[in-house]
Amino acid sequence: MAYCSVAEARDAGTTGTDAVVAAWIAAATERIERYTLQIFEPTPLVVVADVAPDGLVILPRRVRSVSSVTPVVADDDAPSLPSSAYRVTSSDVLGSIDAVRLRWGGYDDLIVGAESYNGGWRGLFDRWGMEQARVTGEFGYAEVPLLVAQACALLSAHMQAQAAPSDADAAQDPGLDVDDEGNNVRIENEPTTTPVAPSSSTGSTQVDALLVAYLNHPSPIGGI
C-alpha cells in the first residue's frame, strides 16, 4: 500500500534508487495512517468495536462493505450474524457515519436463542451480554485523495531529510546504511497487521495542514 508514486515522491524531493524512494513512501504512508486514523485505499480488515446499549457499533475506519459480524462473548462460540440481523452505514455517504446497527427487533427461528418465541435477536443479544462485536469487511477510501497523495510525497522527502546523517555522524557510526548521497536508507517498517496508535502530528506542519480535513476524530458520545 502506498499513497503516492515514486515519481511524485521524487518531484517532492525524495532521492535515491526506486527501492529507496519506495521505502520512504511506505514509511510516510504508515505515518499518515497513524496521524489521520484513516486508510486511503480499500483494505480488508477485522476490527473489534463496542456495542452501545441501543445496538449501535461505531467503526474506527471508513467502511466499504461488511462480510461478517460476530459477537465477542466470553465462551467465544457465538455464530456470525446473518445479514438480516444488522444494517451497515458508511461515511462515504454524506451525512452518514461508519457503523453497524444491530437490529434489536426481528428474529430467526433457525438460530438457537434467536427464535421468535425466545425474544428474537434482542433476547439473544441480552442473554449473551454482548458488549463488543468483531466486524470483518473492506475498509478505506475508494481511491487516494489528491491531497493525501501530495502529503505522502512531501512527507517522504521530509522524513528522508530528517534521517540523513551528517558526514560526522557517518564517520562515528560506520554501521549506518547510507546511499551515495548520504541518506540513511535503513528503514524498518512496522508490520501492517499491527494496529497503529494515534499521533498528534506527522512531524511536518505542512503535511498536517494538508491532512486536517481527513482526521478521523473518535466520537466523544458514550465514551466511544
PLY file of the C-alpha trace (Angstrom):
ply
format ascii 1.0
element vertex 224
property float x
property float y
property float z
element edge 223
property int vertex1
property int vertex2
end_header
0.00 0.00 0.00
1.38 3.39 -0.99
-0.34 6.75 -1.15
1.85 8.30 -3.84
4.01 7.15 -6.72
7.79 7.06 -6.88
7.65 9.86 -9.47
5.52 12.04 -7.17
7.90 11.47 -4.28
10.89 12.37 -6.45
9.15 15.57 -7.58
8.71 16.47 -3.90
12.43 15.99 -3.23
12.90 12.34 -2.21
16.13 10.95 -3.65
17.82 7.58 -4.18
17.05 4.44 -6.13
13.48 3.39 -6.81
13.71 0.95 -3.90
14.94 3.66 -1.54
12.20 6.08 -2.60
9.59 3.33 -2.26
10.79 2.63 1.28
10.36 6.29 2.25
6.90 6.31 0.68
5.97 3.26 2.77
7.23 4.99 5.92
5.29 8.15 5.07
2.14 6.13 4.36
2.33 4.45 7.77
2.81 7.81 9.49
-0.18 9.32 7.64
-2.37 6.43 8.80
-1.20 6.91 12.37
-1.94 10.64 12.23
-5.32 10.51 10.49
-6.55 7.15 11.84
-7.79 6.50 8.32
-6.97 4.15 5.45
-6.97 5.68 1.99
-7.20 2.56 -0.15
-9.72 -0.31 0.01
-8.25 -2.72 2.56
-9.58 -5.99 4.08
-9.64 -5.65 7.87
-11.03 -7.21 11.00
-11.97 -4.70 13.69
-13.46 -5.05 17.16
-15.73 -2.26 18.40
-18.00 -1.57 21.36
-21.72 -2.19 21.14
-23.78 0.68 22.58
-26.94 -0.12 24.59
-29.10 0.71 21.56
-27.15 -1.72 19.33
-25.00 0.87 17.55
-21.45 -0.27 16.72
-19.33 2.70 15.63
-16.49 1.51 13.41
-12.99 3.03 13.67
-12.38 3.32 9.90
-14.43 4.24 6.82
-16.33 1.07 5.96
-16.99 -0.02 2.39
-18.60 -3.40 2.94
-19.10 -5.92 5.75
-18.82 -9.66 5.22
-19.42 -10.84 8.78
-20.39 -9.60 12.23
-19.62 -11.86 15.19
-20.47 -11.10 18.83
-17.46 -11.10 21.14
-18.62 -13.17 24.12
-16.92 -15.00 26.96
-17.23 -18.52 25.57
-16.17 -17.34 22.10
-18.60 -19.67 20.30
-21.19 -17.16 19.13
-22.17 -17.62 15.48
-21.69 -14.97 12.84
-24.87 -12.97 12.47
-26.86 -13.20 9.25
-27.02 -10.00 7.24
-30.68 -9.63 8.23
-29.55 -9.00 11.82
-27.67 -5.77 11.11
-27.51 -2.75 8.85
-24.28 -1.09 7.66
-23.86 2.68 7.18
-20.77 4.43 5.78
-19.34 7.94 5.92
-18.83 7.51 2.18
-22.44 8.73 2.05
-22.74 12.39 3.04
-24.33 12.78 6.45
-23.85 9.15 7.48
-21.40 7.52 9.87
-19.31 4.35 9.76
-21.31 1.91 11.82
-23.10 -1.39 12.10
-26.59 -1.07 13.55
-27.74 -4.30 15.13
-31.44 -4.82 14.65
-32.87 -5.46 18.06
-36.25 -6.28 16.53
-36.84 -9.34 14.42
-35.94 -12.97 14.86
-34.54 -16.05 13.13
-36.12 -19.38 14.03
-33.09 -21.16 12.54
-30.69 -19.63 15.09
-30.79 -21.18 18.56
-31.75 -18.47 21.02
-32.91 -16.01 18.36
-36.27 -17.68 17.74
-39.43 -15.60 17.77
-40.64 -17.31 20.97
-37.29 -16.61 22.66
-37.33 -12.85 22.14
-35.62 -12.87 18.75
-32.32 -11.06 18.22
-32.83 -8.75 21.16
-33.37 -11.66 23.53
-30.27 -13.44 22.21
-28.08 -10.33 22.49
-29.29 -9.74 26.05
-28.53 -13.34 27.06
-25.05 -13.11 25.52
-24.31 -9.92 27.46
-22.82 -8.71 24.19
-20.54 -5.69 24.72
-18.36 -5.90 21.60
-18.64 -7.11 18.03
-15.98 -8.39 15.63
-16.57 -6.92 12.18
-14.86 -8.30 9.06
-15.03 -6.36 5.82
-13.39 -3.90 3.49
-12.43 -0.50 4.86
-10.86 2.67 3.46
-11.42 5.24 0.74
-12.27 4.14 -2.80
-9.11 5.88 -4.06
-6.34 8.01 -2.60
-7.46 11.68 -2.42
-5.20 14.13 -4.26
-4.27 16.00 -1.07
-3.30 12.74 0.62
-1.08 11.79 -2.33
0.57 15.21 -2.17
1.01 14.90 1.59
2.62 11.47 1.21
5.11 12.73 -1.38
6.07 15.74 0.77
6.30 13.66 3.92
8.57 11.06 2.30
11.00 13.84 1.35
10.68 15.43 4.80
11.39 12.16 6.62
14.37 11.39 4.40
15.86 14.83 5.02
15.44 14.42 8.77
17.08 10.99 8.73
20.07 11.94 6.56
23.20 11.70 8.73
25.91 14.31 8.59
29.41 13.34 7.50
30.47 13.41 11.15
27.64 11.05 12.11
28.61 8.62 9.37
32.23 8.66 10.46
31.27 7.97 14.08
28.92 5.16 13.12
30.25 3.22 10.11
27.35 0.83 10.53
24.90 3.39 9.15
23.35 2.16 5.92
23.67 5.17 3.64
23.47 5.64 -0.10
25.85 7.63 -2.31
24.04 10.85 -1.41
24.41 10.33 2.33
20.82 9.30 3.01
20.09 6.76 5.71
18.21 4.04 3.84
17.87 1.53 6.65
14.11 1.66 7.25
12.31 -0.91 9.34
8.57 -0.63 8.80
6.18 -1.88 11.45
4.10 -4.92 10.48
0.99 -3.79 8.62
-1.19 -6.04 10.77
-0.26 -4.16 13.95
-2.85 -1.52 14.88
-1.33 1.95 14.77
-1.60 4.33 17.70
-2.85 7.86 17.08
-0.26 10.59 16.63
-0.65 14.32 17.25
1.43 15.23 14.17
3.14 13.75 11.14
6.23 15.74 12.04
5.60 18.27 9.27
3.26 21.21 9.80
2.83 21.50 6.03
1.69 17.89 5.77
-0.52 18.25 8.85
-2.32 21.14 7.16
-2.96 19.08 4.02
-4.41 16.21 6.06
-6.53 18.12 8.58
-9.75 17.51 6.64
-9.16 13.75 6.79
-8.65 13.35 10.53
-10.82 10.61 11.96
-11.75 12.01 15.37
-13.15 9.44 17.81
-16.70 10.16 18.88
-16.99 11.63 22.42
-20.53 10.21 22.77
-20.87 7.46 25.32
-17.13 7.27 25.87
-16.60 5.70 22.43
0 1
1 2
2 3
3 4
4 5
5 6
6 7
7 8
8 9
9 10
10 11
11 12
12 13
13 14
14 15
15 16
16 17
17 18
18 19
19 20
20 21
21 22
22 23
23 24
24 25
25 26
26 27
27 28
28 29
29 30
30 31
31 32
32 33
33 34
34 35
35 36
36 37
37 38
38 39
39 40
40 41
41 42
42 43
43 44
44 45
45 46
46 47
47 48
48 49
49 50
50 51
51 52
52 53
53 54
54 55
55 56
56 57
57 58
58 59
59 60
60 61
61 62
62 63
63 64
64 65
65 66
66 67
67 68
68 69
69 70
70 71
71 72
72 73
73 74
74 75
75 76
76 77
77 78
78 79
79 80
80 81
81 82
82 83
83 84
84 85
85 86
86 87
87 88
88 89
89 90
90 91
91 92
92 93
93 94
94 95
95 96
96 97
97 98
98 99
99 100
100 101
101 102
102 103
103 104
104 105
105 106
106 107
107 108
108 109
109 110
110 111
111 112
112 113
113 114
114 115
115 116
116 117
117 118
118 119
119 120
120 121
121 122
122 123
123 124
124 125
125 126
126 127
127 128
128 129
129 130
130 131
131 132
132 133
133 134
134 135
135 136
136 137
137 138
138 139
139 140
140 141
141 142
142 143
143 144
144 145
145 146
146 147
147 148
148 149
149 150
150 151
151 152
152 153
153 154
154 155
155 156
156 157
157 158
158 159
159 160
160 161
161 162
162 163
163 164
164 165
165 166
166 167
167 168
168 169
169 170
170 171
171 172
172 173
173 174
174 175
175 176
176 177
177 178
178 179
179 180
180 181
181 182
182 183
183 184
184 185
185 186
186 187
187 188
188 189
189 190
190 191
191 192
192 193
193 194
194 195
195 196
196 197
197 198
198 199
199 200
200 201
201 202
202 203
203 204
204 205
205 206
206 207
207 208
208 209
209 210
210 211
211 212
212 213
213 214
214 215
215 216
216 217
217 218
218 219
219 220
220 221
221 222
222 223
